[in-house]
Amino acid sequence: MENNKKPIGRPRLETTMNPEWYKIIVDAGSKGKHITQFLLELGISWEGHHALLKRNNKYYEAVDEYHKLCENYWYNMAHKSMEETGGNGFNSRLWSLIMRNKFSSRWSEQSRVDLTTQGETINTPSPIQIEIVRQKIDNDEDKI
């Protein structure tokens, strides 16, 4: 016996995406827009966005492309300022803050120290002192 009934609810689209969505997402990245701007334009909530990232490969690829283009846009803002005016009038602190916040996995000003004690408590009679030793780079480029 054949089952001709259509499934209830909206079909899940794990491998396809509206081409117009792709264009909107990529366009937002190429203009350096914040992610919320394309989410609002597409009518997607944050929860929906995270769900789509997990289950829809095409959406994930579009958002990945968005991130690359967006980072490139902001990087080029600094590059263009350096070429045109030598950086005069460019707010490097604001730019750095944007880069660290938007692209934190690749842009950071903090150092991380991983101290492992295998579960043992650190007991010392005096405070722990840490000395930071910077490695001297000896190559011809530094001598120019």
Secondary structure, DSSP 8 states (H G I E B T S, - for coil): -------SS----SS---HHHHHHHHHHHHTT--HHHHHHHHT--HHHHHHHHHH-HHHHHHHHHHHHHHHHHHHHHHHHHHHHHTTTT--HHHHHHHHHHHTTTT-----------TT-----SS------------SGGGG-
